[in-house]
């Protein structure tokens, strides 16, 4: 938790829409849902419970989500462990692994 007036470093992930091709069809990539699915894939009950707040943050955000370094590491580890990635997921993976580090100050 960030105290008012305090600055903390966070990761800013672009979760805005992008398109991908499947054969001759161009589709919207379900960024938020796929991130959450990767985060929650085949984990223990305790791990799932710990990751619920991160999944909720992702699903409730618009074009960007801010994660603490700890939250980002959990997401990054989940994606590294996810066994079913395809070339369609390249942009998602790039956006998470290359997430910008930003300094955030809580509003007073």
GUKE-216215 format. One record per residue: residue in one letter; chain; x negated, y, z of N, C-alpha, C, CB in turn. Coordinates in nm, 3 decimals, always signed. Glycine has a CB too. Example, Ala and Ser with C-alpha at 12.3 -4.5 7.8 and 13.67 -1.06 7.14 Angstrom:
<sites>
+-----+-------+---------+---------+---------+---------+----------+---------+---------+---------+---------+---------+----------+---------+
| res | chain |  n_east | n_north |    n_up | ca_east | ca_north |   ca_up |  c_east | c_north |    c_up | cb_east | cb_north |   cb_up |
+-----+-------+---------+---------+---------+---------+----------+---------+---------+---------+---------+---------+----------+---------+
|   A |     A |  -1.319 |  -0.569 |  +0.780 |  -1.230 |   -0.450 |  +0.780 |  -1.320 |  -0.330 |  +0.780 |  -1.131 |   -0.447 |  +0.905 |
|   S |     A |  -1.285 |  -0.225 |  +0.708 |  -1.367 |   -0.106 |  +0.714 |  -1.290 |  +0.003 |  +0.787 |  -1.408 |   -0.060 |  +0.572 |
+-----+-------+---------+---------+---------+---------+----------+---------+---------+---------+---------+---------+----------+---------+
</sites>
This chain:
<sites>
+-----+-------+---------+---------+---------+---------+----------+---------+---------+---------+---------+---------+----------+---------+
| res | chain |  n_east | n_north |    n_up | ca_east | ca_north |   ca_up |  c_east | c_north |    c_up | cb_east | cb_north |   cb_up |
+-----+-------+---------+---------+---------+---------+----------+---------+---------+---------+---------+---------+----------+---------+
|   X |     A |  -0.085 |  -0.118 |  +0.000 |  +0.000 |   +0.000 |  +0.000 |  -0.088 |  +0.123 |  +0.000 |  +0.096 |   +0.001 |  +0.122 |
|   X |     A |  -0.054 |  +0.220 |  -0.080 |  -0.130 |   +0.343 |  -0.090 |  -0.067 |  +0.447 |  +0.001 |  -0.135 |   +0.393 |  -0.237 |
|   X |     A |  -0.148 |  +0.506 |  +0.088 |  -0.096 |   +0.612 |  +0.175 |  -0.079 |  +0.739 |  +0.094 |  -0.189 |   +0.636 |  +0.296 |
|   X |     A |  +0.017 |  +0.823 |  +0.136 |  +0.041 |   +0.949 |  +0.065 |  -0.087 |  +1.031 |  +0.060 |  +0.153 |   +1.029 |  +0.133 |
|   X |     A |  -0.115 |  +1.084 |  -0.059 |  -0.233 |   +1.166 |  -0.079 |  -0.360 |  +1.086 |  -0.103 |  -0.252 |   +1.255 |  +0.039 |
|   X |     A |  -0.357 |  +0.956 |  -0.081 |  -0.474 |   +0.870 |  -0.101 |  -0.478 |  +0.826 |  -0.248 |  -0.470 |   +0.745 |  -0.006 |
|   X |     A |  -0.599 |  +0.804 |  -0.296 |  -0.616 |   +0.756 |  -0.433 |  -0.659 |  +0.610 |  -0.428 |  -0.720 |   +0.842 |  -0.510 |
|   X |     A |  -0.611 |  +0.536 |  -0.524 |  -0.649 |   +0.395 |  -0.535 |  -0.668 |  +0.362 |  -0.683 |  -0.543 |   +0.302 |  -0.470 |
|   X |     A |  -0.753 |  +0.264 |  -0.709 |  -0.775 |   +0.220 |  -0.847 |  -0.677 |  +0.109 |  -0.879 |  -0.921 |   +0.173 |  -0.869 |
|   X |     A |  -0.618 |  +0.119 |  -0.996 |  -0.520 |   +0.021 |  -1.041 |  -0.548 |  -0.014 |  -1.186 |  -0.375 |   +0.075 |  -1.024 |
|   X |     A |  -0.481 |  -0.115 |  -1.234 |  -0.490 |   -0.154 |  -1.375 |  -0.360 |  -0.115 |  -1.444 |  -0.518 |   -0.306 |  -1.390 |
|   X |     A |  -0.373 |  -0.048 |  -1.557 |  -0.257 |   -0.004 |  -1.635 |  -0.248 |  -0.094 |  -1.758 |  -0.269 |   +0.147 |  -1.675 |
|   X |     A |  -0.140 |  -0.173 |  -1.763 |  -0.122 |   -0.268 |  -1.873 |  -0.008 |  -0.219 |  -1.963 |  -0.093 |   -0.411 |  -1.819 |
|   X |     A |  -0.038 |  -0.212 |  -2.090 |  +0.062 |   -0.176 |  -2.190 |  +0.152 |  -0.297 |  -2.211 |  -0.005 |   -0.129 |  -2.325 |
|   X |     A |  +0.278 |  -0.285 |  -2.171 |  +0.373 |   -0.395 |  -2.192 |  +0.481 |  -0.356 |  -2.293 |  +0.437 |   -0.436 |  -2.058 |
|   X |     A |  +0.449 |  -0.254 |  -2.371 |  +0.542 |   -0.210 |  -2.476 |  +0.554 |  -0.314 |  -2.586 |  +0.497 |   -0.077 |  -2.535 |
|   X |     A |  +0.653 |  -0.296 |  -2.668 |  +0.683 |   -0.391 |  -2.774 |  +0.574 |  -0.396 |  -2.880 |  +0.816 |   -0.357 |  -2.839 |
|   X |     A |  +0.560 |  -0.512 |  -2.940 |  +0.482 |   -0.527 |  -3.062 |  +0.543 |  -0.640 |  -3.142 |  +0.331 |   -0.554 |  -3.030 |
|   X |     A |  +0.504 |  -0.649 |  -3.266 |  +0.561 |   -0.748 |  -3.357 |  +0.457 |  -0.856 |  -3.387 |  +0.610 |   -0.682 |  -3.489 |
|   X |     A |  +0.507 |  -0.973 |  -3.421 |  +0.421 |   -1.081 |  -3.468 |  +0.493 |  -1.154 |  -3.580 |  +0.384 |   -1.179 |  -3.352 |
|   X |     A |  +0.417 |  -1.229 |  -3.657 |  +0.475 |   -1.301 |  -3.770 |  +0.486 |  -1.449 |  -3.739 |  +0.393 |   -1.279 |  -3.896 |
|   X |     A |  +0.599 |  -1.504 |  -3.777 |  +0.619 |   -1.649 |  -3.773 |  +0.663 |  -1.686 |  -3.914 |  +0.726 |   -1.693 |  -3.663 |
|   X |     A |  +0.569 |  -1.742 |  -3.988 |  +0.597 |   -1.771 |  -4.129 |  +0.614 |  -1.641 |  -4.204 |  +0.723 |   -1.860 |  -4.145 |
|   X |     A |  +0.727 |  -1.625 |  -4.271 |  +0.756 |   -1.503 |  -4.347 |  +0.841 |  -1.405 |  -4.267 |  +0.826 |   -1.536 |  -4.476 |
|   X |     A |  +0.866 |  -1.436 |  -4.140 |  +0.954 |   -1.353 |  -4.057 |  +0.873 |  -1.273 |  -3.957 |  +1.058 |   -1.440 |  -3.985 |
|   X |     A |  +0.908 |  -1.146 |  -3.940 |  +0.846 |   -1.062 |  -3.838 |  +0.941 |  -1.051 |  -3.720 |  +0.811 |   -0.920 |  -3.896 |
|   X |     A |  +0.889 |  -1.080 |  -3.601 |  +0.971 |   -1.083 |  -3.480 |  +0.915 |  -0.991 |  -3.372 |  +0.981 |   -1.225 |  -3.427 |
|   X |     A |  +1.003 |  -0.949 |  -3.281 |  +0.959 |   -0.876 |  -3.162 |  +0.899 |  -0.976 |  -3.064 |  +1.077 |   -0.796 |  -3.097 |
|   X |     A |  +0.782 |  -0.946 |  -3.011 |  +0.718 |   -1.033 |  -2.913 |  +0.777 |  -1.004 |  -2.775 |  +0.562 |   -1.013 |  -2.914 |
|   X |     A |  +0.824 |  -1.105 |  -2.703 |  +0.885 |   -1.083 |  -2.570 |  +0.778 |  -1.066 |  -2.462 |  +0.978 |   -1.200 |  -2.533 |
|   X |     A |  +0.711 |  -0.952 |  -2.462 |  +0.594 |   -0.925 |  -2.377 |  +0.623 |  -0.947 |  -2.230 |  +0.546 |   -0.783 |  -2.398 |
|   X |     A |  +0.724 |  -0.880 |  -2.175 |  +0.752 |   -0.890 |  -2.031 |  +0.781 |  -1.035 |  -1.990 |  +0.870 |   -0.801 |  -1.993 |
|   X |     A |  +0.870 |  -1.098 |  -2.063 |  +0.910 |   -1.234 |  -2.028 |  +0.793 |  -1.332 |  -2.040 |  +1.026 |   -1.281 |  -2.118 |
|   X |     A |  +0.711 |  -1.318 |  -2.144 |  +0.597 |   -1.408 |  -2.159 |  +0.493 |  -1.386 |  -2.050 |  +0.532 |   -1.388 |  -2.295 |
|   X |     A |  +0.470 |  -1.261 |  -2.011 |  +0.378 |   -1.235 |  -1.900 |  +0.428 |  -1.302 |  -1.773 |  +0.362 |   -1.083 |  -1.876 |
|   X |     A |  +0.555 |  -1.284 |  -1.744 |  +0.612 |   -1.344 |  -1.624 |  +0.606 |  -1.496 |  -1.632 |  +0.759 |   -1.297 |  -1.604 |
|   X |     A |  +0.639 |  -1.553 |  -1.746 |  +0.635 |   -1.698 |  -1.762 |  +0.493 |  -1.752 |  -1.739 |  +0.685 |   -1.738 |  -1.902 |
|   X |     A |  +0.393 |  -1.685 |  -1.794 |  +0.255 |   -1.729 |  -1.773 |  +0.215 |  -1.719 |  -1.627 |  +0.159 |   -1.646 |  -1.859 |
|   X |     A |  +0.261 |  -1.614 |  -1.561 |  +0.230 |   -1.592 |  -1.419 |  +0.289 |  -1.700 |  -1.331 |  +0.281 |   -1.455 |  -1.375 |
|   X |     A |  +0.407 |  -1.749 |  -1.367 |  +0.481 |   -1.843 |  -1.283 |  +0.468 |  -1.989 |  -1.327 |  +0.626 |   -1.805 |  -1.281 |
|   X |     A |  +0.388 |  -2.018 |  -1.428 |  +0.382 |   -2.151 |  -1.488 |  +0.314 |  -2.252 |  -1.396 |  +0.310 |   -2.146 |  -1.621 |
|   X |     A |  +0.386 |  -2.359 |  -1.363 |  +0.333 |   -2.475 |  -1.290 |  +0.244 |  -2.438 |  -1.172 |  +0.257 |   -2.563 |  -1.384 |
|   X |     A |  +0.301 |  -2.368 |  -1.077 |  +0.227 |   -2.331 |  -0.956 |  +0.300 |  -2.387 |  -0.835 |  +0.212 |   -2.177 |  -0.944 |
|   X |     A |  +0.231 |  -2.390 |  -0.724 |  +0.293 |   -2.438 |  -0.600 |  +0.397 |  -2.337 |  -0.552 |  +0.186 |   -2.462 |  -0.491 |
|   X |     A |  +0.481 |  -2.381 |  -0.460 |  +0.583 |   -2.292 |  -0.405 |  +0.522 |  -2.169 |  -0.340 |  +0.667 |   -2.366 |  -0.304 |
|   X |     A |  +0.412 |  -2.188 |  -0.268 |  +0.346 |   -2.075 |  -0.202 |  +0.290 |  -1.975 |  -0.301 |  +0.236 |   -2.124 |  -0.112 |
|   X |     A |  +0.227 |  -2.027 |  -0.405 |  +0.172 |   -1.940 |  -0.509 |  +0.284 |  -1.867 |  -0.581 |  +0.087 |   -2.021 |  -0.609 |
|   X |     A |  +0.391 |  -1.939 |  -0.613 |  +0.506 |   -1.876 |  -0.678 |  +0.559 |  -1.761 |  -0.592 |  +0.617 |   -1.980 |  -0.703 |
|   X |     A |  +0.574 |  -1.788 |  -0.464 |  +0.624 |   -1.685 |  -0.371 |  +0.533 |  -1.562 |  -0.372 |  +0.635 |   -1.742 |  -0.227 |
|   X |     A |  +0.401 |  -1.584 |  -0.372 |  +0.306 |   -1.473 |  -0.373 |  +0.312 |  -1.393 |  -0.503 |  +0.165 |   -1.525 |  -0.352 |
|   X |     A |  +0.352 |  -1.457 |  -0.611 |  +0.352 |   -1.392 |  -0.742 |  +0.486 |  -1.327 |  -0.779 |  +0.316 |   -1.492 |  -0.848 |
|   X |     A |  +0.590 |  -1.356 |  -0.704 |  +0.722 |   -1.298 |  -0.734 |  +0.717 |  -1.146 |  -0.744 |  +0.824 |   -1.340 |  -0.628 |
|   X |     A |  +0.653 |  -1.074 |  -0.649 |  +0.650 |   -0.927 |  -0.661 |  +0.582 |  -0.877 |  -0.788 |  +0.580 |   -0.868 |  -0.540 |
|   X |     A |  +0.480 |  -0.949 |  -0.834 |  +0.412 |   -0.910 |  -0.957 |  +0.505 |  -0.931 |  -1.076 |  +0.280 |   -0.991 |  -0.976 |
|   X |     A |  +0.572 |  -1.045 |  -1.080 |  +0.668 |   -1.072 |  -1.187 |  +0.780 |  -0.969 |  -1.190 |  +0.726 |   -1.210 |  -1.171 |
|   X |     A |  +0.829 |  -0.931 |  -1.073 |  +0.934 |   -0.829 |  -1.067 |  +0.885 |  -0.695 |  -1.117 |  +0.986 |   -0.815 |  -0.924 |
|   X |     A |  +0.762 |  -0.658 |  -1.081 |  +0.705 |   -0.531 |  -1.129 |  +0.700 |  -0.531 |  -1.281 |  +0.563 |   -0.510 |  -1.072 |
|   X |     A |  +0.656 |  -0.641 |  -1.339 |  +0.645 |   -0.652 |  -1.484 |  +0.783 |  -0.639 |  -1.549 |  +0.580 |   -0.786 |  -1.524 |
|   X |     A |  +0.881 |  -0.710 |  -1.497 |  +1.014 |   -0.711 |  -1.557 |  +1.086 |  -0.577 |  -1.543 |  +1.099 |   -0.821 |  -1.495 |
|   X |     A |  +1.056 |  -0.501 |  -1.438 |  +1.124 |   -0.373 |  -1.413 |  +1.054 |  -0.253 |  -1.475 |  +1.137 |   -0.352 |  -1.265 |
|   X |     A |  +0.937 |  -0.273 |  -1.533 |  +0.861 |   -0.162 |  -1.591 |  +0.903 |  -0.139 |  -1.736 |  +0.710 |   -0.190 |  -1.584 |
|   X |     A |  +0.878 |  -0.017 |  -1.783 |  +0.914 |   +0.017 |  -1.920 |  +0.801 |  -0.019 |  -2.016 |  +0.947 |   +0.166 |  -1.931 |
|   X |     A |  +0.715 |  +0.077 |  -2.047 |  +0.609 |   +0.055 |  -2.146 |  +0.474 |  +0.020 |  -2.084 |  +0.594 |   +0.176 |  -2.231 |
|   X |     A |  +0.457 |  +0.052 |  -1.957 |  +0.333 |   +0.021 |  -1.887 |  +0.365 |  -0.028 |  -1.747 |  +0.240 |   +0.146 |  -1.881 |
|   X |     A |  +0.278 |  -0.111 |  -1.693 |  +0.292 |   -0.154 |  -1.555 |  +0.159 |  -0.128 |  -1.486 |  +0.334 |   -0.306 |  -1.545 |
|   X |     A |  +0.166 |  -0.075 |  -1.364 |  +0.047 |   -0.053 |  -1.283 |  +0.036 |  -0.165 |  -1.181 |  +0.052 |   +0.086 |  -1.214 |
|   X |     A |  -0.078 |  -0.233 |  -1.181 |  -0.103 |   -0.339 |  -1.085 |  -0.227 |  -0.306 |  -1.004 |  -0.118 |   -0.474 |  -1.156 |
|   X |     A |  -0.224 |  -0.343 |  -0.876 |  -0.345 |   -0.331 |  -0.796 |  -0.448 |  -0.426 |  -0.854 |  -0.317 |   -0.362 |  -0.644 |
|   X |     A |  -0.572 |  -0.409 |  -0.817 |  -0.677 |   -0.499 |  -0.866 |  -0.646 |  -0.644 |  -0.825 |  -0.815 |   -0.455 |  -0.812 |
|   X |     A |  -0.596 |  -0.662 |  -0.706 |  -0.561 |   -0.796 |  -0.657 |  -0.449 |  -0.858 |  -0.741 |  -0.519 |   -0.789 |  -0.510 |
|   X |     A |  -0.345 |  -0.778 |  -0.770 |  -0.236 |   -0.828 |  -0.853 |  -0.285 |  -0.861 |  -0.994 |  -0.122 |   -0.724 |  -0.860 |
|   X |     A |  -0.369 |  -0.772 |  -1.049 |  -0.422 |   -0.793 |  -1.183 |  -0.504 |  -0.921 |  -1.189 |  -0.507 |   -0.674 |  -1.227 |
|   X |     A |  -0.585 |  -0.946 |  -1.087 |  -0.667 |   -1.068 |  -1.085 |  -0.579 |  -1.193 |  -1.085 |  -0.759 |   -1.069 |  -0.962 |
|   X |     A |  -0.469 |  -1.190 |  -1.012 |  -0.376 |   -1.304 |  -1.010 |  -0.317 |  -1.326 |  -1.150 |  -0.262 |   -1.281 |  -0.907 |
|   X |     A |  -0.279 |  -1.218 |  -1.217 |  -0.224 |   -1.229 |  -1.351 |  -0.330 |  -1.279 |  -1.449 |  -0.169 |   -1.093 |  -1.397 |
|   X |     A |  -0.448 |  -1.224 |  -1.440 |  -0.557 |   -1.264 |  -1.529 |  -0.591 |  -1.412 |  -1.510 |  -0.682 |   -1.176 |  -1.504 |
|   X |     A |  -0.597 |  -1.458 |  -1.386 |  -0.625 |   -1.599 |  -1.358 |  -0.514 |  -1.689 |  -1.413 |  -0.642 |   -1.621 |  -1.206 |
|   X |     A |  -0.391 |  -1.645 |  -1.398 |  -0.278 |   -1.723 |  -1.448 |  -0.285 |  -1.738 |  -1.599 |  -0.144 |   -1.658 |  -1.407 |
|   X |     A |  -0.320 |  -1.630 |  -1.668 |  -0.329 |   -1.636 |  -1.814 |  -0.446 |  -1.725 |  -1.857 |  -0.346 |   -1.494 |  -1.874 |
|   X |     A |  -0.558 |  -1.716 |  -1.787 |  -0.673 |   -1.802 |  -1.819 |  -0.638 |  -1.949 |  -1.802 |  -0.793 |   -1.766 |  -1.730 |
|   X |     A |  -0.552 |  -1.980 |  -1.706 |  -0.516 |   -2.119 |  -1.678 |  -0.400 |  -2.169 |  -1.762 |  -0.481 |   -2.133 |  -1.532 |
|   X |     A |  -0.329 |  -2.079 |  -1.829 |  -0.210 |   -2.118 |  -1.906 |  -0.250 |  -2.204 |  -2.025 |  -0.131 |   -1.992 |  -1.954 |
|   X |     A |  -0.197 |  -2.326 |  -2.035 |  -0.245 |   -2.420 |  -2.137 |  -0.180 |  -2.408 |  -2.275 |  -0.226 |   -2.557 |  -2.088 |
|   X |     A |  -0.079 |  -2.325 |  -2.291 |  -0.002 |   -2.326 |  -2.416 |  -0.013 |  -2.198 |  -2.497 |  +0.141 |   -2.352 |  -2.385 |
|   X |     A |  -0.122 |  -2.127 |  -2.489 |  -0.138 |   -2.004 |  -2.567 |  -0.153 |  -2.036 |  -2.715 |  -0.259 |   -1.923 |  -2.516 |
|   X |     A |  -0.100 |  -1.946 |  -2.797 |  -0.114 |   -1.958 |  -2.942 |  -0.166 |  -1.825 |  -2.995 |  +0.022 |   -1.996 |  -3.009 |
|   X |     A |  -0.188 |  -1.820 |  -3.125 |  -0.234 |   -1.694 |  -3.185 |  -0.131 |  -1.583 |  -3.168 |  -0.264 |   -1.715 |  -3.334 |
|   X |     A |  -0.005 |  -1.619 |  -3.146 |  +0.098 |   -1.517 |  -3.121 |  +0.072 |  -1.441 |  -2.991 |  +0.236 |   -1.581 |  -3.117 |
|   X |     A |  -0.002 |  -1.502 |  -2.898 |  -0.028 |   -1.442 |  -2.768 |  -0.154 |  -1.356 |  -2.763 |  -0.039 |   -1.550 |  -2.665 |
|   X |     A |  -0.225 |  -1.344 |  -2.874 |  -0.351 |   -1.269 |  -2.875 |  -0.337 |  -1.127 |  -2.822 |  -0.407 |   -1.264 |  -3.015 |
|   X |     A |  -0.236 |  -1.056 |  -2.866 |  -0.217 |   -0.917 |  -2.823 |  -0.188 |  -0.909 |  -2.674 |  -0.104 |   -0.850 |  -2.902 |
|   X |     A |  -0.104 |  -0.998 |  -2.622 |  -0.076 |   -1.003 |  -2.479 |  -0.205 |  -1.023 |  -2.400 |  +0.025 |   -1.115 |  -2.446 |
|   X |     A |  -0.283 |  -1.122 |  -2.440 |  -0.407 |   -1.153 |  -2.369 |  -0.503 |  -1.034 |  -2.373 |  -0.475 |   -1.278 |  -2.430 |
|   X |     A |  -0.517 |  -0.974 |  -2.488 |  -0.605 |   -0.858 |  -2.503 |  -0.560 |  -0.744 |  -2.411 |  -0.607 |   -0.811 |  -2.650 |
|   X |     A |  -0.430 |  -0.717 |  -2.408 |  -0.378 |   -0.608 |  -2.326 |  -0.403 |  -0.631 |  -2.177 |  -0.229 |   -0.590 |  -2.351 |
|   X |     A |  -0.393 |  -0.754 |  -2.133 |  -0.418 |   -0.783 |  -1.991 |  -0.567 |  -0.780 |  -1.961 |  -0.359 |   -0.920 |  -1.952 |
|   X |     A |  -0.647 |  -0.852 |  -2.038 |  -0.790 |   -0.862 |  -2.009 |  -0.862 |  -0.728 |  -2.024 |  -0.854 |   -0.965 |  -2.101 |
|   X |     A |  -0.812 |  -0.642 |  -2.112 |  -0.876 |   -0.512 |  -2.135 |  -0.798 |  -0.397 |  -2.070 |  -0.889 |   -0.487 |  -2.284 |
|   X |     A |  -0.717 |  -0.429 |  -1.970 |  -0.634 |   -0.327 |  -1.903 |  -0.722 |  -0.213 |  -1.849 |  -0.552 |   -0.390 |  -1.789 |
|   X |     A |  -0.676 |  -0.092 |  -1.876 |  -0.747 |   +0.028 |  -1.833 |  -0.746 |  +0.040 |  -1.681 |  -0.685 |   +0.153 |  -1.898 |
|   X |     A |  -0.860 |  +0.076 |  -1.624 |  -0.867 |   +0.105 |  -1.481 |  -0.833 |  +0.253 |  -1.464 |  -1.009 |   +0.071 |  -1.421 |
|   X |     A |  -0.733 |  +0.281 |  -1.382 |  -0.691 |   +0.419 |  -1.359 |  -0.691 |  +0.447 |  -1.209 |  -0.550 |   +0.446 |  -1.419 |
|   X |     A |  -0.710 |  +0.573 |  -1.176 |  -0.703 |   +0.616 |  -1.037 |  -0.566 |  +0.678 |  -1.014 |  -0.818 |   +0.716 |  -1.002 |
|   X |     A |  -0.496 |  +0.629 |  -0.915 |  -0.360 |   +0.672 |  -0.890 |  -0.352 |  +0.736 |  -0.753 |  -0.262 |   +0.553 |  -0.901 |
|   X |     A |  -0.281 |  +0.849 |  -0.746 |  -0.258 |   +0.916 |  -0.619 |  -0.109 |  +0.915 |  -0.593 |  -0.314 |   +1.061 |  -0.619 |
|   X |     A |  -0.071 |  +0.869 |  -0.474 |  +0.071 |   +0.865 |  -0.437 |  +0.123 |  +1.009 |  -0.427 |  +0.092 |   +0.788 |  -0.302 |
|   X |     A |  +0.243 |  +1.029 |  -0.479 |  +0.307 |   +1.161 |  -0.471 |  +0.345 |  +1.191 |  -0.328 |  +0.432 |   +1.168 |  -0.560 |
|   X |     A |  +0.334 |  +1.318 |  -0.294 |  +0.372 |   +1.360 |  -0.159 |  +0.518 |  +1.394 |  -0.153 |  +0.290 |   +1.479 |  -0.114 |
+-----+-------+---------+---------+---------+---------+----------+---------+---------+---------+---------+---------+----------+---------+
</sites>
